[in-house]
Amino acid sequence: MIERPALVWSPQYGCDIGTHVFPTAKYAGVMSSLIASGDVAYSGRLEDCAEFAPPPASRALLESAHDAAYLDDLEALRWTPRTQYSELPLTREIIDAFAYGASGTTAAARLALERGAAAHVGGGLHHAFAGHAEGFCYINDLAVAARVLLHEGRVGRVAIVDLDVHQGNGSADIFKDDVRVFTLSVHQEHNYPANKAHSDLDVGLEDGTGDEAYLAILAPALEQVWAFAPELVLYQAGADPYHDDQLGGLSLSLAGLEARDRAVIDGCVARGIPIATTLGGGYARKLEDTVRIHTTTSRLALQAAHRETL
């Protein structure tokens, strides 16, 4: 019997970014929900919990996907053309949290290879490019994890399935010339970023797209992922396609978002493809809605891991 859930999280993810639309409190909120529901066993104070935390991120880990000059700027906390478009403060606490997030997605990917599925209660920061920050993202954890596992020879093909309301432009750009990585982005077309990168498959949705239309469009997109025959899927399960999201313009319900997650996670499990989930964006007017959406994603991944180990 495996006691430890296939989960990665660190209290450091809840870094202080000041008054901001990005709710870093959501990470602890998701963990609290998973503990309260019995999906994760933990009896101590959440702020002291370290048993699910990834190791600190080494410079070599971050350099797997990011340019040295850019990492130098982050290390020195320098405002430069490489760091200034993050739309976040630039503090040691924040940079450390993002670096831990990259280590976290890498750890979750490794867990997924062992257990069939894993949940990272963090990550999905898909707007960071190799050489600069964008859109609340300093470090692209998805790119780091994919590159590390490819370099280690643990996998030969990786798919990044990005279902955030915003296009995964950083991931698309980093892997634009890498045939080992298939990038799928299903997003609201008329939303950030204004200038889209080119994923292997981009599906731009019209404003107001709801559950039925979304799921009908997602199905053939996922078929192209399955045709790529990935040996690992990194799933960016943004909560921001939700109809009451402050930065989104799609109209998915809670049930629609769960159906979306099931299509990806169950689709991977049915094909024997390991999957690691990450949270991505989520800016609902009510924080509890964002937490609920992310909790459902994480719970489905944990349940998938449990099924695979039976």
C-alpha positions as CSV (number, residue, x, y, z in Angstrom):
1,M,0.0,0.0,0.0
2,I,1.4,3.4,-1.0
3,E,0.6,6.0,1.7
4,R,2.1,9.1,0.2
5,P,-0.2,10.6,-2.4
6,A,1.3,11.5,-5.8
7,L,1.3,15.1,-5.0
8,V,3.8,18.0,-4.9
9,W,3.2,21.3,-3.1
10,S,5.2,23.8,-1.1
11,P,4.1,26.5,1.4
12,Q,6.5,28.8,-0.4
13,Y,4.1,29.0,-3.3
14,G,2.0,31.4,-1.4
15,C,4.5,34.3,-1.7
16,D,3.5,37.9,-1.0
17,I,3.0,39.7,-4.3
18,G,1.0,42.6,-2.7
19,T,-2.4,43.7,-3.9
20,H,-2.8,41.8,-7.1
21,V,-5.4,39.9,-9.2
22,F,-3.2,36.8,-9.0
23,P,-4.3,35.0,-5.7
24,T,-1.3,33.2,-4.4
25,A,-3.5,32.2,-1.4
26,K,-5.1,29.7,-3.7
27,Y,-2.3,27.2,-3.4
28,A,-2.8,26.7,0.4
29,G,-6.5,26.8,-0.2
30,V,-6.3,23.8,-2.6
31,M,-4.1,21.9,-0.1
32,S,-6.5,22.6,2.7
33,S,-9.4,21.4,0.6
34,L,-7.7,18.2,-0.3
35,I,-6.8,17.5,3.3
36,A,-10.4,18.3,4.5
37,S,-11.8,15.9,2.0
38,G,-9.4,13.1,2.9
39,D,-7.7,13.1,-0.4
40,V,-4.4,14.0,1.3
41,A,-3.5,12.9,4.9
42,Y,-1.9,15.5,7.0
43,S,-2.6,16.5,10.6
44,G,-0.2,19.3,11.3
45,R,-0.2,23.0,10.6
46,L,-0.3,23.7,6.9
47,E,2.3,26.4,7.0
48,D,4.8,23.9,8.5
49,C,4.1,21.1,6.0
50,A,7.2,20.2,4.1
51,E,6.7,16.5,3.3
52,F,5.2,17.3,-0.2
53,A,7.7,20.0,-1.1
54,P,10.1,19.6,-4.0
55,P,13.9,20.1,-3.6
56,P,15.3,23.6,-4.1
57,A,15.8,24.4,-7.8
58,S,19.4,24.4,-8.9
59,R,20.8,26.8,-11.5
60,A,21.3,23.9,-13.8
61,L,17.6,22.9,-13.6
62,L,16.5,26.4,-14.5
63,E,19.1,26.7,-17.3
64,S,17.5,23.7,-19.0
65,A,14.8,26.1,-20.3
66,H,16.1,29.6,-19.6
67,D,18.9,31.8,-20.8
68,A,21.8,32.5,-18.5
69,A,21.6,36.3,-18.8
70,Y,17.9,36.2,-17.9
71,L,18.6,34.0,-14.9
72,D,21.4,36.4,-13.8
73,D,18.8,39.3,-13.8
74,L,16.5,37.2,-11.7
75,E,19.2,36.3,-9.3
76,A,20.3,39.9,-8.9
77,L,16.7,41.2,-8.8
78,R,17.4,43.6,-11.6
79,W,14.7,45.4,-13.5
80,T,15.7,45.0,-17.2
81,P,14.0,44.5,-20.5
82,R,14.1,40.8,-19.7
83,T,12.3,41.1,-16.3
84,Q,10.1,44.2,-16.7
85,Y,7.1,42.6,-18.4
86,S,6.3,40.1,-15.6
87,E,3.5,42.4,-14.2
88,L,4.7,41.3,-10.8
89,P,7.0,42.8,-8.2
90,L,10.6,41.5,-8.3
91,T,11.6,40.2,-4.8
92,R,13.7,37.3,-3.5
93,E,10.6,35.6,-2.1
94,I,8.8,35.7,-5.4
95,I,11.7,34.5,-7.5
96,D,12.4,31.7,-5.0
97,A,8.7,30.7,-5.2
98,F,8.8,30.5,-9.0
99,A,12.0,28.5,-8.9
100,Y,10.5,26.1,-6.4
101,G,7.5,25.8,-8.8
102,A,9.8,24.6,-11.6
103,S,11.3,22.0,-9.3
104,G,7.8,21.1,-8.3
105,T,6.6,20.4,-11.8
106,T,9.7,18.4,-12.5
107,A,9.1,16.4,-9.3
108,A,5.5,15.8,-10.2
109,A,6.5,14.7,-13.7
110,R,8.8,12.1,-12.1
111,L,6.1,11.0,-9.8
112,A,3.7,10.6,-12.8
113,L,6.2,8.3,-14.5
114,E,6.3,6.2,-11.4
115,R,2.6,6.3,-10.5
116,G,0.8,6.9,-13.8
117,A,-0.4,10.3,-12.7
118,A,0.5,13.1,-10.2
119,A,-0.8,16.4,-9.1
120,H,1.3,19.6,-8.7
121,V,-0.6,22.1,-6.5
122,G,1.3,24.9,-8.3
123,G,3.0,25.5,-11.6
124,G,1.6,26.0,-15.1
125,L,3.3,29.3,-15.5
126,H,3.3,29.2,-19.3
127,H,4.0,32.8,-20.3
128,A,7.7,32.9,-19.4
129,F,10.0,32.7,-22.4
130,A,13.5,31.4,-22.4
131,G,14.9,34.9,-22.1
132,H,12.3,37.1,-20.6
133,A,9.2,37.2,-18.2
134,E,5.7,37.8,-19.3
135,G,2.2,37.7,-17.8
136,F,2.7,36.9,-14.1
137,C,5.4,34.4,-15.0
138,Y,9.1,34.5,-14.3
139,I,10.0,30.8,-14.7
140,N,8.3,28.4,-17.2
141,D,8.0,25.3,-15.0
142,L,6.4,23.3,-17.8
143,A,9.4,23.9,-20.1
144,V,11.9,23.1,-17.3
145,A,10.2,19.8,-16.5
146,A,10.0,18.7,-20.1
147,R,13.6,19.5,-20.9
148,V,14.9,17.9,-17.8
149,L,13.1,14.6,-18.3
150,L,14.1,14.5,-22.0
151,H,17.7,15.2,-21.1
152,E,17.7,12.5,-18.5
153,G,16.4,10.1,-21.1
154,R,13.3,9.2,-19.0
155,V,11.1,10.0,-21.9
156,G,11.5,10.6,-25.7
157,R,8.3,12.6,-26.4
158,V,6.4,15.0,-24.2
159,A,3.1,16.8,-24.8
160,I,2.1,20.0,-23.1
161,V,-1.7,20.2,-23.0
162,D,-2.5,23.8,-22.2
163,L,-6.1,24.6,-21.5
164,D,-5.7,28.0,-19.8
165,V,-7.9,30.8,-21.1
166,H,-4.7,32.5,-22.3
167,Q,-2.4,31.0,-24.9
168,G,0.7,29.3,-23.6
169,N,2.9,31.5,-25.6
170,G,6.1,31.0,-23.6
171,S,5.9,27.2,-23.9
172,A,5.1,27.4,-27.6
173,D,8.1,29.6,-28.3
174,I,10.6,27.6,-26.2
175,F,9.7,24.4,-28.1
176,K,9.0,25.8,-31.5
177,D,12.0,23.9,-33.0
178,D,11.9,20.8,-30.7
179,V,10.2,17.9,-32.4
180,R,10.2,15.9,-29.2
181,V,7.6,18.2,-27.6
182,F,4.1,18.7,-28.9
183,T,2.4,21.9,-27.6
184,L,-1.4,22.2,-27.6
185,S,-3.0,25.4,-26.6
186,V,-6.8,25.8,-26.4
187,H,-7.5,29.3,-25.4
188,Q,-9.7,32.4,-25.9
189,E,-8.5,34.0,-29.1
190,H,-9.3,37.6,-28.3
191,N,-7.4,37.7,-25.0
192,Y,-3.9,38.0,-23.7
193,P,-1.3,37.7,-25.3
194,A,-2.2,40.1,-28.1
195,N,0.6,38.6,-30.2
196,K,0.3,34.8,-30.1
197,A,3.2,32.5,-30.5
198,H,2.8,29.3,-32.6
199,S,2.1,26.1,-30.8
200,D,2.1,22.8,-32.6
201,L,-1.7,23.1,-32.4
202,D,-3.5,26.3,-31.5
203,V,-7.2,26.4,-31.0
204,G,-8.5,29.9,-30.6
205,L,-12.0,30.0,-29.2
206,E,-14.6,32.8,-29.6
207,D,-15.6,34.9,-26.7
208,G,-18.3,33.3,-24.6
209,T,-17.7,29.7,-25.6
210,G,-19.5,27.5,-23.2
211,D,-19.4,23.9,-22.0
212,E,-20.9,22.0,-25.0
213,A,-19.0,23.9,-27.7
214,Y,-15.7,23.8,-25.7
215,L,-15.8,20.0,-25.1
216,A,-16.8,19.4,-28.8
217,I,-13.7,21.3,-29.9
218,L,-11.4,19.8,-27.3
219,A,-12.1,16.2,-28.3
220,P,-10.4,16.4,-31.8
221,A,-7.6,18.5,-30.4
222,L,-6.8,15.8,-27.9
223,E,-6.9,13.2,-30.7
224,Q,-3.9,15.0,-32.2
225,V,-2.1,14.8,-28.9
226,W,-2.8,11.0,-28.7
227,A,-1.5,10.7,-32.3
228,F,1.8,12.2,-31.2
229,A,2.1,9.2,-28.8
230,P,3.7,11.2,-25.9
231,E,5.4,9.3,-23.1
232,L,4.4,12.0,-20.7
233,V,1.7,14.7,-20.7
234,L,2.2,17.9,-18.7
235,Y,-1.3,19.4,-18.2
236,Q,-1.8,23.1,-17.7
237,A,-5.3,23.1,-16.2
238,G,-6.0,26.8,-15.9
239,A,-9.1,27.6,-13.9
240,D,-9.7,30.8,-15.9
241,P,-12.0,29.5,-18.6
242,Y,-14.6,29.7,-15.8
243,H,-17.5,32.0,-16.6
244,D,-16.9,34.3,-13.6
245,D,-13.2,34.7,-14.1
246,Q,-11.9,38.3,-14.0
247,L,-9.3,37.9,-16.7
248,G,-11.2,35.4,-18.9
249,G,-14.0,35.7,-21.5
250,L,-15.1,32.1,-21.9
251,S,-18.2,30.7,-20.2
252,L,-17.4,27.3,-18.8
253,S,-19.3,26.1,-15.7
254,L,-17.8,24.1,-12.8
255,A,-19.2,21.0,-14.3
256,G,-17.8,21.9,-17.7
257,L,-14.3,22.4,-16.3
258,E,-14.5,19.0,-14.5
259,A,-15.5,17.4,-17.8
260,R,-12.5,19.1,-19.5
261,D,-10.2,17.7,-16.8
262,R,-11.7,14.2,-17.1
263,A,-11.2,14.3,-20.9
264,V,-7.5,14.9,-20.5
265,I,-6.7,12.8,-17.4
266,D,-8.9,9.8,-18.3
267,G,-7.7,10.0,-21.8
268,C,-4.1,9.7,-20.7
269,V,-4.9,6.9,-18.2
270,A,-6.8,4.9,-20.9
271,R,-3.8,5.1,-23.1
272,G,-1.2,4.4,-20.5
273,I,0.3,7.9,-20.7
274,P,1.7,9.3,-17.5
275,I,0.2,12.7,-16.7
276,A,1.2,15.5,-14.3
277,T,-1.3,18.2,-13.7
278,T,-0.4,21.9,-12.9
279,L,-2.8,24.7,-11.9
280,G,-2.0,27.6,-14.2
281,G,-4.2,30.7,-14.0
282,G,-7.4,31.3,-12.0
283,Y,-8.8,34.7,-11.1
284,A,-12.5,34.1,-10.2
285,R,-14.3,36.9,-8.4
286,K,-14.7,34.5,-5.5
287,L,-11.5,32.9,-4.5
288,E,-13.4,29.8,-3.3
289,D,-14.4,29.2,-6.9
290,T,-10.8,29.2,-8.1
291,V,-9.9,26.9,-5.2
292,R,-12.7,24.5,-6.0
293,I,-11.7,24.3,-9.7
294,H,-8.1,23.6,-8.9
295,T,-9.0,21.1,-6.2
296,T,-11.1,19.1,-8.6
297,T,-8.2,18.9,-11.1
298,S,-5.8,17.8,-8.4
299,R,-8.3,15.3,-7.0
300,L,-8.8,13.7,-10.4
301,A,-5.1,13.3,-10.8
302,L,-4.7,11.8,-7.4
303,Q,-7.5,9.3,-8.1
304,A,-5.9,8.4,-11.4
305,A,-2.6,7.7,-9.6
306,H,-4.5,5.5,-7.1
307,R,-6.2,3.5,-9.8
308,E,-2.8,3.0,-11.5
309,T,-1.2,1.6,-8.4
310,L,-4.0,-0.9,-7.5
